[in-house]
Amino acid sequence: MLKQLVQRSRFPSAAHLARWARVCPGNNESAGKQFSGRTGQGNSWLRSALIQAANAASRCKNSYLAVVYQRLKARRGRKRAIVAVAHRILTAVFHMLSIGQPYKDLGVNHLNQPQKQHLLKQMRSRLEQLGYKVTLEAQT
């Protein structure tokens, strides 16, 4: 995979690299309705390696990519979730090579934390609309 990515100057952004690696989702629109389509043409060798890496990452326990896979699989299906995880892996590799820093797993709770904050805000505003005075305290 690194051999394919050596010439970073060919790709000004991670989106350009994802398009070339065939892990960028297709986007077709007709009459204002959007349809997802095929991933298009590009480097099939790199795509195969990314799909294998995504399959392995989806089976790891307690990792950010496994959580992303599980959430997408529930909504979109197994194959589309694997391609989405491969896209995230490629984006991470692009940024690691550009910045020169090692990969840091965001953890299982990374996606749940903003959701929890949003839920607290939503519940608080709903109770205030019903006429209650709300103060939130963290339970220790």
N, CA, C and O atoms as a MOPAC input file, in Angstrom:
PM7 MOZYME 1SCF
protein

 N      0.82100 1    -1.18200 1     0.00000 1
 C      0.00000 1     0.00000 1     0.00000 1
 C      0.86900 1     1.25100 1     0.00000 1
 O      0.55900 1     2.23000 1    -0.67900 1
 N      1.94900 1     1.21500 1     0.75900 1
 C      2.81400 1     2.39100 1     0.80100 1
 C      3.45000 1     2.68400 1    -0.55100 1
 O      3.67600 1     3.84400 1    -0.89300 1
 N      3.73800 1     1.64000 1    -1.31900 1
 C      4.33600 1     1.83900 1    -2.63400 1
 C      3.41500 1     2.66900 1    -3.52600 1
 O      3.87700 1     3.49500 1    -4.31300 1
 N      2.12100 1     2.44200 1    -3.39600 1
 C      1.16000 1     3.18800 1    -4.19600 1
 C      1.05000 1     4.64500 1    -3.74400 1
 O      0.68700 1     5.52100 1    -4.52900 1
 N      1.36300 1     4.89200 1    -2.48300 1
 C      1.16200 1     6.22600 1    -1.91900 1
 C      2.42700 1     7.06500 1    -1.83800 1
 O      2.40800 1     8.15700 1    -1.27000 1
 N      3.52500 1     6.57000 1    -2.39800 1
 C      4.80200 1     7.27200 1    -2.27500 1
 C      4.74000 1     8.65100 1    -2.92200 1
 O      5.27400 1     9.61600 1    -2.37500 1
 N      4.10500 1     8.75000 1    -4.05900 1
 C      4.03300 1    10.02600 1    -4.77100 1
 C      2.84500 1    10.82900 1    -4.24000 1
 O      1.79900 1    10.90600 1    -4.88400 1
 N      3.01600 1    11.42100 1    -3.06700 1
 C      1.92600 1    12.16800 1    -2.44700 1
 C      1.58900 1    13.43400 1    -3.21100 1
 O      0.47800 1    13.94800 1    -3.08700 1
 N      2.51700 1    13.94400 1    -3.99200 1
 C      2.24800 1    15.18300 1    -4.71900 1
 C      1.15500 1    14.99800 1    -5.76400 1
 O      0.56200 1    15.97600 1    -6.21900 1
 N      0.88400 1    13.75100 1    -6.15100 1
 C     -0.18400 1    13.49000 1    -7.11500 1
 C     -1.55700 1    13.75100 1    -6.51500 1
 O     -2.51600 1    14.00100 1    -7.24500 1
 N     -1.65800 1    13.69500 1    -5.19000 1
 C     -2.95200 1    13.80900 1    -4.52900 1
 C     -2.95100 1    15.01600 1    -3.59300 1
 O     -2.34600 1    14.96100 1    -2.52200 1
 N     -3.61000 1    16.08900 1    -3.97500 1
 C     -3.61700 1    17.27400 1    -3.11500 1
 C     -4.43400 1    17.09900 1    -1.83500 1
 O     -4.22000 1    17.82400 1    -0.86400 1
 N     -5.35700 1    16.15300 1    -1.82400 1
 C     -6.17500 1    15.95500 1    -0.62400 1
 C     -6.50500 1    14.47200 1    -0.45800 1
 O     -6.27200 1    13.65900 1    -1.35300 1
 N     -7.04700 1    14.14900 1     0.69800 1
 C     -7.44800 1    12.76900 1     0.97300 1
 C     -8.60900 1    12.34500 1     0.08000 1
 O     -8.74200 1    11.16700 1    -0.25000 1
 N     -9.44400 1    13.29700 1    -0.31100 1
 C    -10.57600 1    12.97800 1    -1.18900 1
 C    -10.09400 1    12.55400 1    -2.57400 1
 O    -10.66600 1    11.64500 1    -3.17500 1
 N     -9.04800 1    13.20600 1    -3.08800 1
 C     -8.48400 1    12.82000 1    -4.38200 1
 C     -7.89800 1    11.41200 1    -4.31200 1
 O     -8.06000 1    10.61500 1    -5.23600 1
 N     -7.22300 1    11.11900 1    -3.21900 1
 C     -6.64000 1     9.79000 1    -3.04200 1
 C     -7.73100 1     8.72800 1    -2.92500 1
 O     -7.59900 1     7.64200 1    -3.49000 1
 N     -8.79500 1     9.02800 1    -2.20600 1
 C     -9.89700 1     8.07500 1    -2.05400 1
 C    -10.56600 1     7.80000 1    -3.39700 1
 O    -10.96800 1     6.67000 1    -3.67400 1
 N    -10.68200 1     8.80700 1    -4.20900 1
 C    -11.27400 1     8.61900 1    -5.53900 1
 C    -10.39300 1     7.71400 1    -6.38500 1
 O    -10.89600 1     6.84100 1    -7.09300 1
 N     -9.08200 1     7.91400 1    -6.31600 1
 C     -8.15000 1     7.10900 1    -7.09900 1
 C     -8.11500 1     5.66600 1    -6.60000 1
 O     -7.90600 1     4.74100 1    -7.38500 1
 N     -8.32000 1     5.47300 1    -5.29600 1
 C     -8.27000 1     4.13100 1    -4.71000 1
 C     -9.60900 1     3.40400 1    -4.80800 1
 O     -9.72000 1     2.26100 1    -4.36200 1
 N    -10.60500 1     4.02900 1    -5.37100 1
 C    -11.93100 1     3.43600 1    -5.56600 1
 C    -12.64700 1     3.12700 1    -4.26000 1
 O    -13.37300 1     2.13700 1    -4.17200 1
 N    -12.45400 1     3.95200 1    -3.25800 1
 C    -13.21100 1     3.78600 1    -2.02600 1
 C    -14.08700 1     5.00300 1    -1.75200 1
 O    -14.68000 1     5.11600 1    -0.67900 1
 N    -14.16700 1     5.89800 1    -2.70600 1
 C    -15.02100 1     7.07100 1    -2.59800 1
 C    -16.41500 1     6.69600 1    -3.10100 1
 O    -16.52600 1     6.10000 1    -4.17300 1
 N    -17.46500 1     7.01800 1    -2.37600 1
 C    -18.79500 1     6.59800 1    -2.81200 1
 C    -19.23000 1     7.32100 1    -4.07400 1
 O    -18.94600 1     8.50500 1    -4.25900 1
 N    -19.91600 1     6.59900 1    -4.93200 1
 C    -20.48400 1     7.21900 1    -6.11800 1
 C    -21.67000 1     8.07100 1    -5.72500 1
 O    -22.32000 1     7.81000 1    -4.71200 1
 N    -21.95400 1     9.08300 1    -6.51500 1
 C    -23.05300 1     9.97600 1    -6.19300 1
 C    -23.78300 1    10.32900 1    -7.47200 1
 O    -23.26100 1    11.06900 1    -8.30700 1
 N    -24.97400 1     9.81000 1    -7.62900 1
 C    -25.78900 1    10.09700 1    -8.79700 1
 C    -27.05500 1    10.79700 1    -8.33300 1
 O    -27.63400 1    10.44100 1    -7.30700 1
 N    -27.48200 1    11.80200 1    -9.10200 1
 C    -28.66800 1    12.54700 1    -8.73300 1
 C    -29.58500 1    12.65300 1    -9.93300 1
 O    -29.14500 1    12.90900 1   -11.05400 1
 N    -30.86200 1    12.45300 1    -9.68000 1
 C    -31.86000 1    12.58600 1   -10.72500 1
 C    -33.12100 1    13.17900 1   -10.11300 1
 O    -33.67300 1    12.63800 1    -9.15500 1
 N    -33.56400 1    14.28200 1   -10.66900 1
 C    -34.77400 1    14.97500 1   -10.21400 1
 C    -34.70000 1    15.32600 1    -8.73000 1
 O    -35.69900 1    15.23500 1    -8.01700 1
 N    -33.52200 1    15.72400 1    -8.27000 1
 C    -33.35600 1    16.12700 1    -6.88400 1
 C    -33.20000 1    14.98700 1    -5.90100 1
 O    -32.99800 1    15.22500 1    -4.71000 1
 N    -33.29000 1    13.75400 1    -6.37300 1
 C    -33.13300 1    12.59300 1    -5.49300 1
 C    -31.73400 1    12.02900 1    -5.67100 1
 O    -31.28200 1    11.82400 1    -6.79800 1
 N    -31.04700 1    11.77800 1    -4.56100 1
 C    -29.67400 1    11.28700 1    -4.63000 1
 C    -29.64200 1     9.77400 1    -4.49200 1
 O    -30.32800 1     9.18700 1    -3.65500 1
 N    -28.82200 1     9.16000 1    -5.34100 1
 C    -28.62200 1     7.71600 1    -5.32300 1
 C    -27.14100 1     7.44800 1    -5.14700 1
 O    -26.31000 1     8.10000 1    -5.77900 1
 N    -26.80400 1     6.49000 1    -4.29000 1
 C    -25.40600 1     6.09600 1    -4.19800 1
 C    -25.14800 1     5.07600 1    -5.28900 1
 O    -26.01500 1     4.26300 1    -5.61100 1
 N    -23.96200 1     5.12100 1    -5.85300 1
 C    -23.67600 1     4.24400 1    -6.97600 1
 C    -22.37800 1     3.50700 1    -6.80800 1
 O    -21.87000 1     3.36200 1    -5.69600 1
 N    -21.84600 1     3.04500 1    -7.90500 1
 C    -20.58900 1     2.31300 1    -7.88700 1
 C    -19.45200 1     3.25000 1    -7.51000 1
 O    -19.54600 1     4.46800 1    -7.65800 1
 N    -18.37300 1     2.64700 1    -7.01800 1
 C    -17.25500 1     3.45900 1    -6.55200 1
 C    -16.38200 1     3.96500 1    -7.68900 1
 O    -15.54100 1     4.83300 1    -7.45700 1
 N    -16.54200 1     3.46900 1    -8.88900 1
 C    -15.83400 1     4.01800 1   -10.03900 1
 C    -14.53200 1     3.32400 1   -10.35500 1
 O    -14.22700 1     2.25600 1    -9.82600 1
 N    -13.76500 1     3.95900 1   -11.23600 1
 C    -12.50700 1     3.38600 1   -11.70100 1
 C    -11.35500 1     3.88400 1   -10.84300 1
 O    -11.44300 1     4.93400 1   -10.20700 1
 N    -10.28200 1     3.12000 1   -10.83600 1
 C     -9.11300 1     3.49900 1   -10.06400 1
 C     -8.20100 1     2.31100 1    -9.86000 1
 O     -8.21800 1     1.36300 1   -10.64600 1
 N     -7.41100 1     2.36000 1    -8.81400 1
 C     -6.42900 1     1.33400 1    -8.52600 1
 C     -7.08700 1     0.17700 1    -7.77100 1
 O     -7.39900 1     0.29400 1    -6.58600 1
 N     -7.29200 1    -0.92800 1    -8.46600 1
 C     -7.98100 1    -2.06100 1    -7.84500 1
 C     -7.10000 1    -2.78800 1    -6.82800 1
 O     -7.62100 1    -3.39300 1    -5.89100 1
 N     -5.78100 1    -2.74100 1    -6.99400 1
 C     -4.88200 1    -3.40100 1    -6.03700 1
 C     -4.94100 1    -2.70500 1    -4.68100 1
 O     -5.02500 1    -3.35700 1    -3.64000 1
 N     -4.89800 1    -1.40000 1    -4.70400 1
 C     -4.97400 1    -0.64700 1    -3.45500 1
 C     -6.34600 1    -0.82400 1    -2.80800 1
 O     -6.44800 1    -0.94300 1    -1.58700 1
 N     -7.38600 1    -0.84100 1    -3.61700 1
 C     -8.73500 1    -1.03800 1    -3.09000 1
 C     -8.85100 1    -2.39600 1    -2.40200 1
 O     -9.43300 1    -2.49500 1    -1.32300 1
 N     -8.30500 1    -3.43300 1    -3.01400 1
 C     -8.36000 1    -4.76900 1    -2.41000 1
 C     -7.63900 1    -4.80000 1    -1.07100 1
 O     -8.13100 1    -5.39400 1    -0.11000 1
 N     -6.47600 1    -4.16400 1    -1.00600 1
 C     -5.72400 1    -4.12600 1     0.25200 1
 C     -6.49800 1    -3.36400 1     1.32700 1
 O     -6.50700 1    -3.76400 1     2.49100 1
 N     -7.14200 1    -2.27300 1     0.93800 1
 C     -7.91600 1    -1.49300 1     1.90300 1
 C     -9.14100 1    -2.25600 1     2.39800 1
 O     -9.49700 1    -2.17300 1     3.57300 1
 N     -9.78300 1    -2.99700 1     1.49900 1
 C    -10.94900 1    -3.78300 1     1.89200 1
 C    -10.53800 1    -4.88300 1     2.87300 1
 O    -11.25100 1    -5.15400 1     3.83900 1
 N     -9.38700 1    -5.51600 1     2.62200 1
 C     -8.88700 1    -6.53100 1     3.56200 1
 C     -8.58000 1    -5.91000 1     4.92200 1
 O     -8.90400 1    -6.48100 1     5.96300 1
 N     -7.95300 1    -4.73900 1     4.89900 1
 C     -7.64200 1    -4.05400 1     6.15800 1
 C     -8.92200 1    -3.65700 1     6.89000 1
 O     -8.98700 1    -3.73400 1     8.11700 1
 N     -9.92800 1    -3.23600 1     6.14700 1
 C    -11.19900 1    -2.84500 1     6.76000 1
 C    -11.90600 1    -4.05300 1     7.36500 1
 O    -12.50800 1    -3.94900 1     8.43300 1
 N    -11.83600 1    -5.19600 1     6.68700 1
 C    -12.42100 1    -6.41800 1     7.24400 1
 C    -11.75000 1    -6.78500 1     8.56100 1
 O    -12.42200 1    -7.16000 1     9.52200 1
 N    -10.43400 1    -6.67700 1     8.60500 1
 C     -9.70500 1    -6.99000 1     9.83600 1
 C    -10.02900 1    -5.97400 1    10.92900 1
 O    -10.21600 1    -6.34200 1    12.08800 1
 N    -10.09400 1    -4.70000 1    10.55800 1
 C    -10.37400 1    -3.65500 1    11.54600 1
 C    -11.78500 1    -3.76800 1    12.10600 1
 O    -12.02900 1    -3.41900 1    13.26100 1
 N    -12.70600 1    -4.25100 1    11.29300 1
 C    -14.08500 1    -4.37300 1    11.76900 1
 C    -14.23500 1    -5.48200 1    12.79900 1
 O    -15.20700 1    -5.49900 1    13.55400 1
 N    -13.29100 1    -6.39900 1    12.83800 1
 C    -13.35900 1    -7.50500 1    13.79000 1
 C    -12.57800 1    -7.24200 1    15.08100 1
 O    -12.65100 1    -8.03500 1    16.02000 1
 N    -11.83900 1    -6.14100 1    15.13200 1
 C    -11.10900 1    -5.79000 1    16.35100 1
 C    -12.09200 1    -5.30300 1    17.40800 1
 O    -13.04200 1    -4.58200 1    17.10300 1
 N    -11.85800 1    -5.69700 1    18.62800 1
 C    -12.72500 1    -5.24700 1    19.70700 1
 C    -12.17600 1    -3.95500 1    20.28500 1
 O    -10.96600 1    -3.73100 1    20.30500 1
 N    -13.06600 1    -3.12400 1    20.74500 1
 C    -12.71800 1    -1.86700 1    21.40600 1
 C    -11.86600 1    -0.95400 1    20.53400 1
 O    -10.86000 1    -0.41500 1    20.99500 1
 N    -12.26300 1    -0.78100 1    19.28400 1
 C    -11.57000 1     0.16100 1    18.41700 1
 C    -12.58400 1     1.07400 1    17.74200 1
 O    -13.74800 1     0.71400 1    17.56500 1
 N    -12.12600 1     2.24300 1    17.37600 1
 C    -12.97800 1     3.23500 1    16.72700 1
 C    -13.53300 1     2.70700 1    15.41000 1
 O    -14.71600 1     2.88600 1    15.12100 1
 N    -12.69500 1     2.06100 1    14.61300 1
 C    -13.13900 1     1.57400 1    13.30600 1
 C    -14.17700 1     0.46300 1    13.43900 1
 O    -15.07300 1     0.35900 1    12.60100 1
 N    -14.07300 1    -0.36100 1    14.46800 1
 C    -15.07500 1    -1.40700 1    14.68400 1
 C    -16.42700 1    -0.79700 1    15.03900 1
 O    -17.46800 1    -1.29700 1    14.61100 1
 N    -16.41500 1     0.27700 1    15.81900 1
 C    -17.66500 1     0.95500 1    16.17200 1
 C    -18.28000 1     1.60800 1    14.94000 1
 O    -19.49400 1     1.54600 1    14.74000 1
 N    -17.44400 1     2.23200 1    14.11500 1
 C    -17.93900 1     2.83000 1    12.86900 1
 C    -18.57000 1     1.76000 1    11.99800 1
 O    -19.64500 1     1.96400 1    11.43500 1
 N    -17.90500 1     0.62100 1    11.88700 1
 C    -18.43200 1    -0.47900 1    11.07600 1
 C    -19.78600 1    -0.95100 1    11.60200 1
 O    -20.72400 1    -1.12400 1    10.82500 1
 N    -19.89400 1    -1.15900 1    12.90600 1
 C    -21.14500 1    -1.65700 1    13.48200 1
 C    -22.29700 1    -0.68000 1    13.26300 1
 O    -23.42000 1    -1.09300 1    12.97000 1
 N    -22.01700 1     0.61400 1    13.40400 1
 C    -23.07200 1     1.61100 1    13.21400 1
 C    -23.52700 1     1.67100 1    11.75900 1
 O    -24.72300 1     1.76000 1    11.48200 1
 N    -22.57200 1     1.62100 1    10.83200 1
 C    -22.93200 1     1.69100 1     9.41700 1
 C    -23.57700 1     0.40400 1     8.93600 1
 O    -24.47800 1     0.43400 1     8.09800 1
 N    -23.12500 1    -0.71900 1     9.45600 1
 C    -23.67700 1    -2.01200 1     9.05300 1
 C    -25.16200 1    -2.09900 1     9.38500 1
 O    -25.94100 1    -2.66800 1     8.62100 1
 N    -25.54500 1    -1.54600 1    10.50500 1
 C    -26.95000 1    -1.58200 1    10.90200 1
 C    -27.82800 1    -0.79400 1     9.92900 1
 O    -28.96900 1    -1.17500 1     9.66700 1
 N    -27.29100 1     0.30400 1     9.39600 1
 C    -28.08300 1     1.15300 1     8.50300 1
 C    -27.94700 1     0.80300 1     7.03700 1
 O    -28.93900 1     0.78900 1     6.30800 1
 N    -26.71300 1     0.51500 1     6.58800 1
 C    -26.43500 1     0.42800 1     5.15900 1
 C    -26.11100 1    -0.97100 1     4.65700 1
 O    -26.17100 1    -1.22200 1     3.45400 1
 N    -25.77000 1    -1.88400 1     5.55900 1
 C    -25.40400 1    -3.22800 1     5.14200 1
 C    -23.91100 1    -3.46500 1     5.26800 1
 O    -23.12800 1    -2.52500 1     5.40400 1
 N    -23.52400 1    -4.74000 1     5.22100 1
 C    -22.14900 1    -5.13900 1     5.47800 1
 C    -21.16100 1    -4.59500 1     4.45300 1
 O    -20.13200 1    -4.03200 1     4.82700 1
 N    -21.45800 1    -4.75400 1     3.17100 1
 C    -20.49300 1    -4.36700 1     2.14200 1
 C    -20.25900 1    -2.86000 1     2.09900 1
 O    -19.12000 1    -2.41200 1     1.96800 1
 N    -21.31000 1    -2.09300 1     2.20500 1
 C    -21.14100 1    -0.63600 1     2.18500 1
 C    -20.41600 1    -0.15000 1     3.42900 1
 O    -19.65200 1     0.81300 1     3.37200 1
 N    -20.65500 1    -0.80900 1     4.54000 1
 C    -19.95500 1    -0.44300 1     5.77000 1
 C    -18.46300 1    -0.73200 1     5.64700 1
 O    -17.64100 1     0.05300 1     6.12000 1
 N    -18.10500 1    -1.84800 1     5.01900 1
 C    -16.69000 1    -2.18900 1     4.83500 1
 C    -16.00700 1    -1.15800 1     3.94300 1
 O    -14.88400 1    -0.74500 1     4.23000 1
 N    -16.66500 1    -0.73800 1     2.87100 1
 C    -16.08100 1     0.27000 1     1.97400 1
 C    -15.92600 1     1.59600 1     2.71600 1
 O    -14.93400 1     2.29800 1     2.51800 1
 N    -16.88600 1     1.94500 1     3.56200 1
 C    -16.78600 1     3.18200 1     4.33200 1
 C    -15.62100 1     3.12400 1     5.32400 1
 O    -14.92300 1     4.12000 1     5.51400 1
 N    -15.40900 1     1.97700 1     5.95200 1
 C    -14.27600 1     1.82500 1     6.87800 1
 C    -12.96200 1     1.88400 1     6.10300 1
 O    -11.98800 1     2.46700 1     6.58100 1
 N    -12.92600 1     1.28500 1     4.91200 1
 C    -11.72700 1     1.36300 1     4.06900 1
 C    -11.42900 1     2.81200 1     3.70600 1
 O    -10.26800 1     3.21800 1     3.66500 1
 N    -12.46700 1     3.58700 1     3.44400 1
 C    -12.29500 1     5.01200 1     3.13900 1
 C    -11.70300 1     5.74800 1     4.33500 1
 O    -10.83400 1     6.60300 1     4.17000 1
 N    -12.16700 1     5.42200 1     5.53100 1
 C    -11.62300 1     6.06000 1     6.73400 1
 C    -10.17000 1     5.65400 1     6.97800 1
 O     -9.35500 1     6.47000 1     7.41200 1
 N     -9.85400 1     4.39700 1     6.70000 1
 C     -8.46800 1     3.94400 1     6.86100 1
 C     -7.55700 1     4.70500 1     5.91100 1
 O     -6.48800 1     5.16800 1     6.30900 1
 N     -7.97500 1     4.83600 1     4.65800 1
 C     -7.15700 1     5.53500 1     3.66700 1
 C     -6.99000 1     7.00700 1     4.03200 1
 O     -5.90800 1     7.56900 1     3.86200 1
 N     -8.04200 1     7.62700 1     4.52700 1
 C     -7.94900 1     9.02100 1     4.95900 1
 C     -6.96600 1     9.15700 1     6.11800 1
 O     -6.18200 1    10.10500 1     6.16300 1
 N     -7.00700 1     8.21500 1     7.05100 1
 C     -6.07400 1     8.24500 1     8.18400 1
 C     -4.63900 1     8.05700 1     7.71300 1
 O     -3.73300 1     8.73800 1     8.19300 1
 N     -4.42600 1     7.13200 1     6.77100 1
 C     -3.07800 1     6.89900 1     6.23700 1
 C     -2.57200 1     8.14500 1     5.52500 1
 O     -1.40900 1     8.51600 1     5.68000 1
 N     -3.42600 1     8.79200 1     4.75100 1
 C     -3.02600 1    10.01600 1     4.04700 1
 C     -2.57000 1    11.08100 1     5.03600 1
 O     -1.53400 1    11.71600 1     4.83800 1
 N     -3.34200 1    11.27500 1     6.09800 1
 C     -2.98000 1    12.29700 1     7.07800 1
 C     -1.75000 1    11.90100 1     7.88600 1
 O     -0.95300 1    12.76300 1     8.25600 1
 N     -1.58300 1    10.60900 1     8.16400 1
 C     -0.38200 1    10.16900 1     8.88100 1
 C      0.86400 1    10.43500 1     8.04700 1
 O      1.88400 1    10.87500 1     8.57800 1
 N      0.78900 1    10.16900 1     6.73700 1
 C      1.93900 1    10.41100 1     5.87200 1
 C      2.17300 1    11.90100 1     5.66600 1
 O      3.32100 1    12.33200 1     5.55600 1
 N      1.11700 1    12.68800 1     5.61100 1
 C      1.26400 1    14.12800 1     5.40500 1
 C      1.85000 1    14.81100 1     6.62900 1
 O      2.75000 1    15.64300 1     6.51100 1
 N      1.34600 1    14.46500 1     7.79700 1
 C      1.77100 1    15.11900 1     9.03100 1
 C      3.00400 1    14.45700 1     9.62300 1
 O      3.83900 1    15.12100 1    10.23700 1
 N      3.11500 1    13.15000 1     9.43700 1
 C      4.25100 1    12.42300 1     9.98700 1
 C      4.02800 1    11.95200 1    11.41200 1
 O      4.99400 1    11.72600 1    12.14100 1
 N      2.78500 1    11.79800 1    11.82200 1
 C      2.48500 1    11.32700 1    13.16600 1
 C      1.92000 1     9.91800 1    13.10800 1
 O      1.32600 1     9.53300 1    12.10000 1
 N      2.09700 1     9.13700 1    14.17500 1
 C      1.53900 1     7.77600 1    14.18800 1
 C      0.02000 1     7.81000 1    14.36700 1
 O     -0.55800 1     8.83300 1    14.73600 1
 N     -0.60500 1     6.67200 1    14.09800 1
 C     -2.05700 1     6.55100 1    14.22100 1
 C     -2.45500 1     6.52200 1    15.68200 1
 O     -1.84200 1     5.82300 1    16.48900 1
 N     -3.47800 1     7.27900 1    16.01500 1
 C     -4.01200 1     7.27900 1    17.37500 1
 C     -5.47900 1     6.88500 1    17.28700 1
 O     -6.28800 1     7.60400 1    16.70100 1
 N     -5.81900 1     5.73700 1    17.87300 1
 C     -7.20300 1     5.26900 1    17.85200 1
 C     -8.05500 1     6.18600 1    18.71900 1
 O     -7.68800 1     6.49200 1    19.85300 1
 N     -9.18300 1     6.62200 1    18.19200 1
 C    -10.04100 1     7.55600 1    18.90900 1
 C    -10.83000 1     6.89200 1    20.02400 1
 O    -11.31800 1     7.57100 1    20.92700 1
 N    -10.95600 1     5.59000 1    19.97100 1
 C    -11.62700 1     4.86300 1    21.04000 1
 C    -13.10000 1     4.61500 1    20.76300 1
 O    -13.69300 1     5.19000 1    19.85000 1
 N    -13.65700 1     3.75800 1    21.56600 1
 C    -15.03600 1     3.31800 1    21.38000 1
 C    -16.02400 1     4.44300 1    21.67300 1
 O    -17.05500 1     4.54400 1    21.00800 1
 N    -15.73100 1     5.27400 1    22.63900 1
 C    -16.68300 1     6.29600 1    23.07600 1
 C    -16.62300 1     7.58100 1    22.26400 1
 O    -17.37400 1     8.51400 1    22.54700 1
 N    -15.76500 1     7.65500 1    21.27900 1
 C    -15.61500 1     8.89700 1    20.51300 1
 C    -16.91400 1     9.29800 1    19.81600 1
 O    -17.26500 1    10.47700 1    19.79900 1
 N    -17.62000 1     8.34800 1    19.25100 1
 C    -18.85900 1     8.66200 1    18.54700 1
 C    -20.03300 1     8.84300 1    19.49700 1
 O    -21.00400 1     9.51600 1    19.15000 1
 N    -19.96600 1     8.26300 1    20.67800 1
 C    -21.07900 1     8.34300 1    21.61900 1
 C    -21.07100 1     9.62100 1    22.44300 1
 O    -22.12400 1    10.04400 1    22.92000 1
 N    -19.91500 1    10.24600 1    22.62300 1
 C    -19.81600 1    11.42200 1    23.48100 1
 C    -20.63600 1    12.60100 1    22.95200 1
 O    -21.40500 1    13.17200 1    23.72600 1
 N    -20.52000 1    13.00100 1    21.68000 1
 C    -21.36200 1    14.10300 1    21.19600 1
 C    -22.85000 1    13.75600 1    21.24400 1
 O    -23.68800 1    14.62600 1    21.48000 1
 N    -23.16700 1    12.49500 1    21.02300 1
 C    -24.55600 1    12.05800 1    21.05600 1
 C    -25.12700 1    12.21500 1    22.47300 1
 O    -26.28300 1    12.60300 1    22.64000 1
 N    -24.32300 1    11.91600 1    23.47200 1
 C    -24.75900 1    12.05000 1    24.85700 1
 C    -25.00600 1    13.51900 1    25.19500 1
 O    -26.00400 1    13.84800 1    25.83600 1
 N    -24.10200 1    14.40200 1    24.76700 1
 C    -24.26700 1    15.83000 1    25.02600 1
 C    -25.52000 1    16.37100 1    24.34200 1
 O    -26.25600 1    17.17000 1    24.92300 1
 N    -25.75600 1    15.93800 1    23.12000 1
 C    -26.93900 1    16.37600 1    22.37800 1
 C    -28.21200 1    15.89600 1    23.06900 1
 O    -29.18700 1    16.64300 1    23.15900 1
 N    -28.21100 1    14.67500 1    23.55000 1
 C    -29.37700 1    14.11500 1    24.23200 1
 C    -29.66400 1    14.86900 1    25.53000 1
 O    -30.82300 1    15.14400 1    25.83900 1
 N    -28.61800 1    15.20800 1    26.29600 1
 C    -28.80800 1    15.97700 1    27.52400 1
 C    -29.40700 1    17.34800 1    27.23000 1
 O    -30.32100 1    17.79500 1    27.92200 1
 N    -28.89100 1    18.00600 1    26.20900 1
 C    -29.39200 1    19.33300 1    25.83600 1
 C    -30.84900 1    19.25200 1    25.38600 1
 O    -31.66500 1    20.10300 1    25.74100 1
 N    -31.16400 1    18.23500 1    24.61200 1
 C    -32.51500 1    18.05400 1    24.09700 1
 C    -33.50500 1    17.77700 1    25.23600 1
 O    -34.60200 1    18.33500 1    25.25300 1
 N    -33.12400 1    16.92400 1    26.17600 1
 C    -34.00300 1    16.60200 1    27.30300 1
 C    -34.20400 1    17.81200 1    28.21400 1
 O    -35.30500 1    18.05800 1    28.70600 1
 N    -33.13100 1    18.55600 1    28.42800 1
 C    -33.22000 1    19.73400 1    29.28300 1
 C    -34.16400 1    20.77000 1    28.68100 1
 O    -35.01500 1    21.32000 1    29.38000 1
 N    -34.01600 1    21.03400 1    27.39400 1
 C    -34.88100 1    22.02900 1    26.76000 1
 C    -36.33700 1    21.56200 1    26.73600 1
 O    -37.25000 1    22.37900 1    26.85200 1
 N    -36.55600 1    20.26800 1    26.58600 1
 C    -37.92000 1    19.73400 1    26.57400 1
 C    -38.57900 1    19.89500 1    27.95000 1
 O    -39.74800 1    20.26900 1    28.04400 1
 N    -37.81800 1    19.61000 1    29.01400 1
 C    -38.35100 1    19.78800 1    30.36600 1
 C    -38.62400 1    21.25900 1    30.67300 1
 O    -39.60800 1    21.58000 1    31.33900 1
 N    -37.75700 1    22.15600 1    30.18900 1
 C    -37.98100 1    23.58500 1    30.40000 1
 C    -39.21400 1    24.06500 1    29.64500 1
 O    -39.92000 1    24.95700 1    30.11600 1
 N    -39.47900 1    23.48600 1    28.48800 1
 C    -40.69000 1    23.83500 1    27.74200 1
 C    -41.94500 1    23.39800 1    28.49700 1
 O    -42.99300 1    24.03500 1    28.39200 1
 N    -41.83400 1    22.31800 1    29.25100 1
 C    -42.97100 1    21.82100 1    30.02900 1
 C    -43.14400 1    22.56300 1    31.35800 1
 O    -44.08700 1    22.29500 1    32.10300 1
 N    -42.22800 1    23.49800 1    31.65400 1
 C    -42.37300 1    24.32700 1    32.84000 1
 C    -41.51900 1    23.92400 1    34.02200 1
 O    -41.72700 1    24.43800 1    35.12100 1
 N    -40.58000 1    23.03900 1    33.84300 1
 C    -39.71300 1    22.60600 1    34.93800 1
 C    -38.40800 1    23.39300 1    34.91200 1
 O    -37.92200 1    23.79900 1    33.85600 1
 N    -37.85200 1    23.59700 1    36.11500 1
 C    -36.53000 1    24.20200 1    36.22300 1
 C    -35.52800 1    23.06300 1    36.38100 1
 O    -35.66800 1    22.23100 1    37.27800 1
 N    -34.52200 1    23.02300 1    35.51500 1
 C    -33.61900 1    21.87700 1    35.46200 1
 C    -32.19900 1    22.31500 1    35.80100 1
 O    -31.69500 1    23.29800 1    35.25800 1
 N    -31.55800 1    21.57000 1    36.70900 1
 C    -30.12500 1    21.71900 1    36.95600 1
 C    -29.50100 1    20.34100 1    36.80700 1
 O    -29.99400 1    19.35900 1    37.36200 1
 N    -28.42700 1    20.28000 1    36.06300 1
 C    -27.76500 1    19.00400 1    35.79100 1
 C    -26.51800 1    18.88000 1    36.65000 1
 O    -25.69600 1    19.79400 1    36.71400 1
 N    -26.39300 1    17.73800 1    37.30600 1
 C    -25.20900 1    17.43400 1    38.10000 1
 C    -24.70100 1    16.06700 1    37.69000 1
 O    -25.48200 1    15.13700 1    37.48900 1
 N    -23.40000 1    15.95000 1    37.56800 1
 C    -22.80600 1    14.66300 1    37.20600 1
 C    -22.86600 1    13.73100 1    38.40600 1
 O    -22.56400 1    14.12700 1    39.53200 1
 N    -23.25600 1    12.49900 1    38.15500 1
 C    -23.34000 1    11.50300 1    39.21900 1
 C    -21.96900 1    10.86700 1    39.40400 1
 O    -21.35300 1    10.41400 1    38.43900 1
 N    -21.49100 1    10.83400 1    40.65300 1
 C    -20.16800 1    10.25400 1    40.90300 1
 C    -20.26300 1     8.95000 1    41.62600 1
 O    -19.24000 1     8.32900 1    41.91500 1

